[in-house]
Amino acid sequence: MFAVNQLGVAILLCLVTMLGWGSWANTQKLAGKQSWPFPLYYFDYAIGVFALGVLLFFTAGSFGSVGSPALENIEQAGGHAIVRALLSGVLFNIANVLLVVAIDSAGMAIAFPVGIGLALVIGTVTSYLEAPKGNPLLISLGVIFVVAAMIVSALAHKRMQRARSGANTGRGLIFALVAGAVMGLFYPHLTSAISPDFNTAPIRPGMLTPYTALLLFGVGLLGSNFIVNTILIRSSGLRYREYLRASPRLHSLGFLGGLIWMLALSCNVLASGVAGPAISYALGQGATLVAALWGVFIWKEFRGGPAGTSTLTWVMLVSYAIGLTLIGLATL
């Protein structure tokens, strides 16, 4: 299988993760502009995630001298590892549906910093406790700055809520918080199913390679989506026939969003073999900064806000940047 052994390459992959996780939601924003409901968009998203997992399993996961071939690995995989990888997909699916609801209600500039910021804190701390790697002081300071950015984002949200009496940003903030709490659990479940030091040591009996874990993650996400998203479709008064009648362009937006997100996750998991799961995940969640920049400068989500909103926005962005820099330095 293909693996990474250089720290510089691992950091580069984390940056790819940051861009991918911070940008995929633009496809949902574009779909929303064409009145394409997010439950229908999300079906194509889930298919995109699963499709890339299958592709990587039979390509990068099956060639090379490191670890074990994907098919050979899945045959010897233990039930505990399989369940944890599948569960990680289910947890992420639930959290991501809630996050998309939050984006739809409150915008990217609010939903991402709050929801993903909370997920960063939970995921980083949990991952570090399971696999301590990196400078704990710098990681802790970085997490503190991220929490501060979350608080500032909430203050900016409060100002915007007052200015937009017709917008349901309060509902969006609640969904973002719940999404972050659940999403913070998916990554530790995924990495705990992967054999430690998979890039330098033999795969431990019963444990998974990154590519097997990613495939099972996609299976868990897509499988649970038929339940979770069906509930959302019914509660929204939608029908499956509306999904089937959509144009190829609308379907492609969701599929592309899923491909982008899964590519980012794959890069992050590969980087964790060098940087460690906690640091790899935390750097990848710099997506919060990327998404906030999209929301502020491209989608103009704070346009028309009351006095002081712009200052809070910049404080939020700077705080995130400092926090992520400290977490990055923890690898040195």
C-alpha positions as CSV (number, residue, x, y, z in Angstrom):
1,M,0.0,0.0,0.0
2,F,1.0,3.6,-0.4
3,A,2.2,5.3,2.8
4,V,4.0,8.5,3.9
5,N,7.2,8.6,6.0
6,Q,8.4,12.2,5.7
7,L,7.2,14.9,8.1
8,G,7.2,17.5,5.4
9,V,4.9,15.4,3.2
10,A,2.7,14.7,6.2
11,I,2.3,18.4,6.9
12,L,1.5,19.0,3.2
13,L,-1.2,16.3,3.3
14,C,-2.7,18.1,6.4
15,L,-2.8,21.3,4.4
16,V,-4.7,19.4,1.6
17,T,-7.1,18.2,4.3
18,M,-7.5,21.7,5.6
19,L,-8.4,23.0,2.1
20,G,-10.7,20.1,1.3
21,W,-12.6,20.0,4.5
22,G,-13.0,23.8,4.4
23,S,-14.1,24.0,0.8
24,W,-16.5,21.0,0.2
25,A,-19.5,22.8,1.6
26,N,-19.2,25.3,-1.2
27,T,-20.8,22.7,-3.4
28,Q,-23.8,22.6,-1.0
29,K,-24.0,26.4,-1.1
30,L,-24.1,26.3,-5.0
31,A,-26.7,23.6,-4.9
32,G,-28.8,25.7,-2.5
33,K,-28.7,28.6,-4.8
34,Q,-30.6,26.4,-7.3
35,S,-33.2,25.5,-4.7
36,W,-31.8,21.9,-4.4
37,P,-32.7,20.8,-0.8
38,F,-29.8,19.6,1.2
39,P,-31.3,16.1,2.1
40,L,-31.3,15.4,-1.7
41,Y,-27.8,16.9,-2.1
42,Y,-26.5,14.8,0.7
43,F,-27.4,11.5,-0.9
44,D,-25.0,12.3,-3.8
45,Y,-22.5,13.5,-1.2
46,A,-22.6,10.1,0.6
47,I,-22.2,8.3,-2.7
48,G,-19.1,10.4,-3.5
49,V,-17.5,9.6,-0.2
50,F,-18.1,5.8,-0.6
51,A,-17.0,5.8,-4.3
52,L,-13.6,7.3,-3.5
53,G,-13.1,4.9,-0.6
54,V,-13.7,2.0,-3.0
55,L,-11.3,3.5,-5.6
56,L,-8.5,4.0,-3.0
57,F,-9.0,0.5,-1.6
58,F,-8.3,-1.1,-5.0
59,T,-5.5,1.3,-6.1
60,A,-3.3,2.9,-3.4
61,G,-4.3,0.4,-0.9
62,S,-3.4,-2.6,-3.0
63,F,0.0,-1.7,-4.4
64,G,3.4,-1.0,-2.8
65,S,5.7,-2.8,-0.3
66,V,4.4,-1.2,2.9
67,G,1.8,-2.9,5.1
68,S,-0.4,-5.5,3.5
69,P,-2.6,-5.4,0.4
70,A,-6.1,-4.2,1.0
71,L,-8.0,-7.5,0.1
72,E,-5.6,-9.5,2.3
73,N,-6.0,-7.1,5.1
74,I,-9.8,-7.1,5.1
75,E,-9.8,-10.9,5.1
76,Q,-7.9,-11.1,8.4
77,A,-9.6,-8.0,10.0
78,G,-11.0,-8.5,13.5
79,G,-14.6,-7.8,14.4
80,H,-13.7,-5.1,16.9
81,A,-11.7,-3.1,14.3
82,I,-14.4,-3.5,11.6
83,V,-17.1,-2.3,14.0
84,R,-15.1,0.8,15.1
85,A,-14.4,1.7,11.5
86,L,-18.1,1.3,10.5
87,L,-19.2,3.2,13.6
88,S,-16.9,6.1,12.7
89,G,-18.8,6.5,9.4
90,V,-22.2,6.4,11.2
91,L,-21.1,9.0,13.7
92,F,-19.7,11.3,11.1
93,N,-22.8,10.9,9.0
94,I,-25.1,12.0,11.8
95,A,-22.8,14.9,12.7
96,N,-22.4,16.0,9.1
97,V,-26.1,16.0,8.4
98,L,-26.6,18.3,11.5
99,L,-23.7,20.5,10.2
100,V,-25.3,20.9,6.8
101,V,-28.5,22.0,8.5
102,A,-26.5,24.5,10.5
103,I,-24.8,25.8,7.3
104,D,-28.2,26.1,5.7
105,S,-29.5,28.1,8.7
106,A,-26.6,30.2,9.9
107,G,-24.0,30.2,7.1
108,M,-20.5,28.8,6.7
109,A,-18.9,31.7,8.6
110,I,-20.8,30.7,11.8
111,A,-21.5,27.0,11.5
112,F,-18.0,25.9,10.6
113,P,-16.1,27.8,13.3
114,V,-18.5,26.7,16.1
115,G,-19.3,23.1,15.0
116,I,-15.9,22.1,13.6
117,G,-14.1,24.0,16.3
118,L,-15.8,22.0,19.0
119,A,-15.1,18.8,17.0
120,L,-11.4,19.8,16.8
121,V,-11.2,20.2,20.6
122,I,-12.9,16.9,21.4
123,G,-11.2,14.9,18.6
124,T,-7.7,16.3,19.4
125,V,-7.9,15.6,23.1
126,T,-9.4,12.1,22.6
127,S,-6.9,11.2,19.9
128,Y,-3.9,12.4,22.0
129,L,-5.0,10.4,25.0
130,E,-5.2,7.3,22.9
131,A,-1.9,7.9,21.0
132,P,0.3,10.6,22.7
133,K,2.5,12.2,20.1
134,G,3.7,15.8,19.9
135,N,4.3,18.6,22.4
136,P,1.4,18.6,24.9
137,L,1.9,22.2,25.9
138,L,1.8,23.6,22.4
139,I,-1.2,21.4,21.6
140,S,-3.0,22.6,24.7
141,L,-2.3,26.3,23.9
142,G,-3.5,25.7,20.3
143,V,-6.7,24.2,21.5
144,I,-7.3,27.2,23.9
145,F,-6.9,29.7,21.0
146,V,-9.4,27.6,19.0
147,V,-11.9,27.7,21.8
148,A,-11.4,31.5,22.0
149,A,-12.2,31.7,18.3
150,M,-15.4,29.7,18.9
151,I,-16.5,32.1,21.6
152,V,-15.8,35.1,19.3
153,S,-17.7,33.5,16.5
154,A,-20.7,33.0,18.8
155,L,-20.5,36.7,19.7
156,A,-20.5,37.6,16.0
157,H,-23.5,35.3,15.5
158,K,-25.4,37.1,18.3
159,R,-24.8,40.4,16.6
160,M,-26.0,39.1,13.2
161,Q,-29.0,37.5,14.8
162,R,-30.1,40.9,16.1
163,A,-29.5,42.4,12.6
164,R,-31.4,39.7,10.7
165,S,-34.6,39.2,12.5
166,G,-35.9,36.9,9.8
167,A,-32.9,34.6,9.7
168,N,-32.9,31.5,11.9
169,T,-29.3,31.7,12.9
170,G,-30.1,30.6,16.5
171,R,-31.3,27.3,15.2
172,G,-28.2,27.0,13.1
173,L,-25.9,27.6,16.1
174,I,-27.6,24.9,18.2
175,F,-27.3,22.4,15.3
176,A,-23.6,23.4,14.9
177,L,-22.9,22.7,18.6
178,V,-24.6,19.3,18.5
179,A,-22.8,18.4,15.2
180,G,-19.4,19.4,16.7
181,A,-20.0,17.2,19.8
182,V,-20.8,14.1,17.7
183,M,-18.2,14.8,15.1
184,G,-15.4,15.0,17.6
185,L,-15.9,11.2,18.3
186,F,-15.7,9.9,14.7
187,Y,-12.0,10.4,14.2
188,P,-10.8,8.6,17.3
189,H,-13.0,5.7,16.4
190,L,-11.5,5.5,12.9
191,T,-7.9,5.8,13.9
192,S,-8.2,3.3,16.8
193,A,-9.2,0.6,14.2
194,I,-6.0,1.3,12.2
195,S,-2.8,-0.6,13.1
196,P,-0.3,1.7,14.9
197,D,2.8,2.7,13.0
198,F,1.2,1.4,9.8
199,N,3.7,3.2,7.7
200,T,6.8,1.6,9.2
201,A,5.7,-1.6,11.0
202,P,3.8,-4.7,10.0
203,I,0.0,-4.5,10.3
204,R,-1.0,-6.0,13.6
205,P,-3.2,-9.1,13.4
206,G,-6.9,-8.2,13.4
207,M,-6.3,-4.5,12.8
208,L,-6.8,-2.5,9.6
209,T,-4.7,-0.6,7.1
210,P,-5.8,3.0,6.4
211,Y,-7.4,2.0,3.1
212,T,-9.5,-0.8,4.6
213,A,-10.6,1.6,7.4
214,L,-11.5,4.3,4.9
215,L,-13.5,1.8,2.8
216,L,-15.5,0.6,5.9
217,F,-15.9,4.2,7.0
218,G,-17.6,4.9,3.6
219,V,-19.8,1.8,4.0
220,G,-20.9,3.0,7.4
221,L,-21.7,6.5,6.2
222,L,-23.6,5.4,3.1
223,G,-25.5,2.7,4.8
224,S,-26.6,4.8,7.7
225,N,-27.5,7.6,5.3
226,F,-30.4,5.6,4.0
227,I,-31.9,5.8,7.5
228,V,-30.8,9.2,8.7
229,N,-31.4,11.1,5.4
230,T,-34.7,9.3,4.8
231,I,-36.0,10.7,8.0
232,L,-34.8,14.2,7.0
233,I,-36.4,13.8,3.5
234,R,-39.8,12.8,5.0
235,S,-39.7,15.5,7.7
236,S,-39.0,18.1,4.9
237,G,-42.0,17.0,2.9
238,L,-39.7,15.7,0.0
239,R,-40.0,12.5,-2.0
240,Y,-37.4,10.3,-3.6
241,R,-38.9,11.0,-7.1
242,E,-37.6,14.6,-6.7
243,Y,-34.1,13.2,-6.3
244,L,-34.5,11.0,-9.4
245,R,-35.7,13.9,-11.5
246,A,-32.8,16.2,-10.8
247,S,-30.4,17.3,-13.5
248,P,-27.0,15.7,-13.8
249,R,-25.4,19.0,-12.7
250,L,-27.2,19.0,-9.4
251,H,-26.2,15.4,-8.8
252,S,-22.6,16.2,-9.7
253,L,-22.4,19.0,-7.0
254,G,-23.2,16.6,-4.2
255,F,-21.0,13.8,-5.7
256,L,-18.1,16.3,-6.0
257,G,-18.5,17.5,-2.5
258,G,-18.2,13.9,-1.2
259,L,-15.1,13.3,-3.3
260,I,-13.4,16.4,-2.0
261,W,-14.2,15.6,1.6
262,M,-13.1,11.9,1.3
263,L,-9.9,12.9,-0.4
264,A,-9.2,15.2,2.5
265,L,-9.9,12.5,5.1
266,S,-7.6,10.1,3.2
267,C,-4.7,12.6,3.2
268,N,-5.3,13.2,6.9
269,V,-5.2,9.5,7.9
270,L,-2.1,8.9,5.9
271,A,-0.4,11.9,7.6
272,S,-1.3,10.6,11.0
273,G,1.2,7.8,10.6
274,V,4.0,10.4,10.9
275,A,2.5,13.4,12.7
276,G,0.3,11.4,15.1
277,P,-3.6,11.3,15.0
278,A,-4.1,14.3,17.4
279,I,-1.9,16.7,15.5
280,S,-2.9,15.4,12.1
281,Y,-6.6,15.9,12.9
282,A,-6.1,19.2,14.6
283,L,-4.2,20.6,11.6
284,G,-6.8,19.2,9.2
285,Q,-9.5,21.0,11.1
286,G,-7.9,24.2,10.1
287,A,-10.7,23.8,7.6
288,T,-12.6,26.0,10.1
289,L,-10.4,28.9,9.1
290,V,-10.7,28.1,5.4
291,A,-14.5,27.9,5.6
292,A,-14.7,31.1,7.5
293,L,-12.7,32.8,4.8
294,W,-15.1,31.5,2.2
295,G,-18.1,32.6,4.2
296,V,-16.7,36.1,4.9
297,F,-15.0,37.1,1.6
298,I,-16.8,35.0,-1.1
299,W,-20.4,34.5,0.2
300,K,-20.4,37.8,2.1
301,E,-22.3,36.2,5.1
302,F,-21.5,39.2,7.4
303,R,-22.4,41.9,4.9
304,G,-24.8,44.4,6.5
305,G,-23.9,43.4,10.0
306,P,-24.0,45.9,12.9
307,A,-21.0,47.9,14.0
308,G,-18.2,45.8,15.6
309,T,-19.1,42.6,13.6
310,S,-16.1,43.0,11.3
311,T,-13.7,43.4,14.2
312,L,-15.0,40.2,15.8
313,T,-14.6,38.4,12.6
314,W,-11.0,39.3,12.3
315,V,-10.3,38.4,15.9
316,M,-11.9,35.0,15.2
317,L,-9.7,34.4,12.1
318,V,-6.5,35.5,13.9
319,S,-7.3,33.4,16.9
320,Y,-7.8,30.3,14.7
321,A,-4.6,31.0,12.8
322,I,-2.6,31.3,16.0
323,G,-4.1,28.1,17.4
324,L,-3.4,26.1,14.3
325,T,0.2,27.4,14.1
326,L,0.8,26.3,17.7
327,I,-0.6,22.9,17.0
328,G,1.6,22.7,13.9
329,L,4.7,23.6,15.9
330,A,3.9,20.7,18.3
331,T,5.2,18.3,15.6
332,L,8.7,19.7,15.8
